[in-house]
Amino acid sequence: MLRHWGEAGACDVAELLATELVTNALIHTDHGAEVTATVAPDALRVEVRDHVAGLPGPSHAPYADDGTHGRGLVLLQALADSWGVRPDGAGKVVWFELNGKATA
């Protein structure tokens, strides 16, 4: 669906950021996650909801053990046009938006 949305590479960025958020939710909560994506001609919004309270914050540096952790929110800050976290019942929603326009 996203192949025809946004500028070149936008689909790849969306996929990377979505998988980072889902991975964070699964690793750090042990309670699963729900993903919602809304695609409009000028924007994509992805929300990942988990069921554990506590707002995440980006690491200042990746964990030293294997170098594969601690980059999710750093990537979000660098690549998303906007993003945020909001409490949601017993859990939270981490979301991002990418601006773009359909390329039909």
Buried (B, 14 or more C-beta within 10 A) or exposed (E): EBEEBBEEEBBEBBEBBBEBBBBBBBEEBEEEBBEEEEBEEEBBBBBBBBBBEEEBEEEEEEEEEEEEBBBBBBBBEEBBEEBEBEEBEEBBBBBBBBEBEEEE
